[in-house]
Amino acid sequence: MSEPGSPFDEQPGPEGAPKGLPKGIGRYEIQRELGRGMMGVVYLARDPDLGRDIALKVIQIPLGANEADRSTFEQRFFSEARSAARLTHPGIVIVHDVGRDPASGALYMGLQLLSGQTLDHLLKEKRTLDWKTALRIAKSVAEALHHAHAEGVVHRDIKPANIMILPSNEAKIMDFGIAKIEASTLTATGQFLGTPLYMSPEQAMARPLDGRSDIFSLGSVLYEMLTGAAPFVGDSVTRILFQVMGHEPAPLSSLVGAVPASIDAVLGRCLAKDPVGRYADAGALARDLGDILEGRTSATTFADTALSDLAPPPAPGAATQVTPIARPAPETRILTGASRRISRRSAAIAGGILALGAFGWLVARFASPPPVARLVTETTPDPTPVDASNPPAATPGPEEPAQLIVAFEHSLKSGVLRIYVDDLKVVDQPFGGRVTRRIVGVEMRKGRVAQTLEVMPGRRKVRVEVSWDDQVKSETSQLNFGPGRRLRLKAKLGSLGGLRKNLSLDWS
């Protein structure tokens, strides 16, 4: 944890000693507040027995928790804190003590007090780091993670705000033992953890985790250090999670010049959607990063897929999508093959996905509604007509998404097709039409676009919007999407005597 005046991972506390500052917690003498966040408060505290200053993190039990919940929370806190206290590595902030204040009942964790700044703060100042500095930081974090994983401890929340950069340029990981507790706790005020920009796909799908989840997160941090933007971004938790599970970031080589091509290969392996495709352990990642820094060719680095191999080129006529965040964000593209299968399965447990945006007691009760739809394919040939009245051959589960094929016919030279499901924009596709004949110098055109969507069960509103030149046509229809159903919506925009007709929708 950082000294006063250094950035802290949470909102800064007030200047000086705030009103109500406790005189002591446990045996520690409280001097001032360092930071305040969702889980509680961090104080600069004096250990009178050892004569040293520490960062004392006081954990707040969620308000409104009943006695059983409080007991479970306390047991989990001590279990996780003791696991973190076992870790002894130069790249991990030391846990000096854990305890429960007898007077107030407050749980606390005594942590090593450090001078420095978080990587998050450093990136806000510099935006990007030179590749050697970025690789040295990532290598240090990977070595620390390798030690933690060997002890059976997975961090679960590797992000720039949890990495402290010391004046010596050493990196230390903070908040071991806290992330797992935060990930299962929703405060009574409804606060959220922050956007899951660095979350692994299996974490987003609420699946069991191992050290390879931390490797994915570290890959995301390295990508941001080099490009100035997180690899998976969006304007909501839902959209970020879709990016994490079903999109590939732009290859490093397309965004940053003058860096070794082997870094792209390392990132491709770290950010593999399937954990099997990632480094088996963080030690192997650290070795590859060291090889690149020393100018050596690593056998493992070049044996795996790079980001540039994973990301297919855009579909013809497709626009490059750049999603802004605090810093400019890279383009993203839809995955195919095995990675798409992971994304497809994710729709069936979408409730679990969104629950991760609002972690807490009885998560299912407080979770936000799941994302209602996602794009499965880019522009495709016109699909075979589907009989919407016939149920699928196999009996689907209640959360099995329906498949919606939108076939759009038009007579325009060019335009943009947008498809919304319950006001969530799922398709934003440029299109063009070919000349079919010329009559008295007038070109007659025809074009066709087909998109396949997965839609969560329930009654949904589908809006199709077409824009061209300075005109916009929009039409909305509602339908009940049964689990596993296959539906086809035909949208048509024609012309009559040179006048554009209204956009029509027809379910078939």
Secondary structure, 3 states (H helix, E strand, C coil): CECCCCCCCCEECCCCCCCCCCCEECCEEEEEEEEEECCEEEEEEEECCCCEEEEEEEECCCCCCCHHHHHHHHHHHHHHHHHHHCCCCCCECCEEEEEECCCCCCEEEEECCECCEEHHHHHHHHCCCCHHHHHHHHHHHHHHHHHHHHCCCCCCCCCHHHEEECCCCCEEECCCCCHHHHCCCCCCCCCCCCCCCCCCHHHHCCCCCCHHHHHHHHHHHHHHHHHCCCCCCCCCHHHHHHHHHHEEECCHHHCCCCCCHHHHHHHHHHCCCCHHHCCCCHHHHHHHHHHHHCCCCCCCHHHCCCHHHHCCCCCCCCCCCECCCCCCCCEEEECCCHHHHHHHHHHHHHHHHHHHHHCCCCHHHHCCCCCCEEECCCCECCCCCCCCCCCCCCCCCCCCCEEEEEEEEECCCEEEEEEEECCEEEEEEEEECEEEEEECCEEEEEEEEEEEEEECCEEEEEEEEEEECCEEEEEEEEEEECCCCEEEEEEEECEECCEECCCEEEEC
